[in-house]
Amino acid sequence: MTEWLSLIDINILWEFSRNHCIAICAFLVPVNLLATLLTMILVTVGRPRVQVWWAAGFASLPAIAMFLHVLSWFIIGVVMAPTYILFFLGCTCLLINFWVVIDRQSMSDLLRIPYLKLRSIVVQISG
């Protein structure tokens, strides 16, 4: 086990994260938003619990990656608005996904009313 630990140098990962910040953020921000939105949509339309849990688990991965990416900047002392904004985005997406897993019904109740109103508007326009 210690052989694998000696092969992993966390400083190399932090350097990679800081050197490719624009590309990492350009990927993680939309993936975070879309994956979390997908989880919320699945809850709203009443998909099975297992499917929602898989979606929440998948959506948590980029949120954790965003958190670790921002942590690499905090470690070297870069404290600017973008680091806080990205940290807040990652934490918000992660909390929403945890909320779905812990108390799916309350999120469904919260999102159901806007969903039904939007649906009635679309039916009126199309029909």
C-alpha positions in Angstrom: 0.0 0.0 0.0 2.8 2.4 0.8 4.3 1.8 -2.7 1.2 3.5 -4.2 1.3 6.3 -1.8 4.9 7.1 -2.6 4.0 7.3 -6.3 1.3 10.0 -5.7 2.8 13.4 -5.2 0.0 15.8 -4.3 2.1 18.8 -5.3 2.1 17.7 -8.9 -1.7 17.6 -8.8 -1.9 21.1 -7.3 0.5 22.5 -9.9 -1.5 20.9 -12.7 -4.7 22.4 -11.3 -3.2 25.9 -11.1 -1.5 25.7 -14.5 -4.7 24.6 -16.3 -7.1 26.7 -14.3 -9.0 28.2 -17.2 -9.6 24.9 -19.0 -10.5 23.2 -15.7 -13.0 25.9 -14.8 -14.4 26.1 -18.4 -15.2 22.4 -18.0 -16.3 22.2 -14.4 -18.6 25.2 -14.2 -21.1 24.0 -16.9 -20.8 20.4 -15.9 -21.6 21.3 -12.3 -24.6 23.4 -13.3 -26.0 20.9 -15.8 -25.5 17.8 -13.7 -27.2 19.4 -10.7 -30.0 20.7 -12.8 -30.5 17.2 -14.2 -30.8 15.9 -10.7 -33.3 18.5 -9.8 -35.3 17.8 -13.0 -35.3 14.0 -12.2 -36.7 14.8 -8.7 -39.3 17.1 -10.1 -40.7 14.7 -12.7 -40.9 11.9 -10.2 -38.2 9.5 -11.5 -37.4 6.4 -9.3 -35.3 6.9 -6.2 -32.4 4.9 -7.5 -32.1 6.9 -10.7 -32.2 10.1 -8.7 -29.5 8.8 -6.4 -27.2 7.9 -9.3 -27.7 11.3 -10.8 -26.9 13.0 -7.5 -23.8 10.9 -7.1 -22.7 11.7 -10.6 -23.4 15.4 -10.1 -21.4 15.4 -6.9 -18.2 14.4 -8.6 -17.6 17.7 -10.5 -18.7 19.6 -7.4 -16.0 17.8 -5.3 -13.5 18.4 -8.2 -14.3 22.1 -8.1 -13.9 22.2 -4.4 -10.4 20.6 -4.7 -9.4 22.9 -7.5 -10.3 26.0 -5.5 -8.5 24.5 -2.5 -5.3 24.4 -4.6 -5.6 28.2 -4.9 -6.4 28.7 -1.2 -3.4 26.7 -0.2 -1.0 29.1 -1.9 -2.8 32.1 -0.6 -4.7 33.3 -3.6 -7.8 34.9 -2.2 -9.8 36.7 -4.9 -13.5 37.0 -5.9 -13.3 34.1 -8.5 -12.0 31.7 -5.9 -14.8 32.5 -3.6 -17.4 32.4 -6.4 -16.2 29.0 -7.6 -16.0 27.7 -4.1 -19.6 28.8 -3.5 -20.8 27.2 -6.7 -19.2 23.9 -5.9 -20.5 23.9 -2.4 -24.0 24.9 -3.5 -24.2 22.1 -6.1 -22.9 19.6 -3.6 -25.4 20.7 -1.0 -28.3 20.4 -3.5 -27.2 16.9 -4.4 -27.0 15.9 -0.7 -30.4 17.4 -0.1 -31.8 15.3 -2.9 -30.4 12.1 -1.3 -31.4 13.0 2.2 -34.8 14.5 1.7 -36.0 14.0 -1.8 -39.7 14.8 -1.0 -39.1 18.3 0.3 -37.2 19.3 -2.9 -39.9 17.7 -5.0 -42.5 19.7 -3.2 -40.5 22.9 -3.6 -40.0 22.4 -7.3 -43.4 20.9 -8.2 -45.3 24.2 -8.2 -43.1 26.1 -10.6 -42.9 23.0 -12.8 -46.7 22.7 -13.0 -47.1 26.5 -13.7 -44.5 26.3 -16.5 -46.1 23.2 -17.9 -49.6 24.9 -18.0 -48.1 27.9 -19.8 -46.4 25.7 -22.4 -49.7 23.8 -22.9 -51.6 27.1 -23.4 -49.0 28.4 -25.9 -48.9 25.2 -27.9 -52.5 24.4 -27.9 
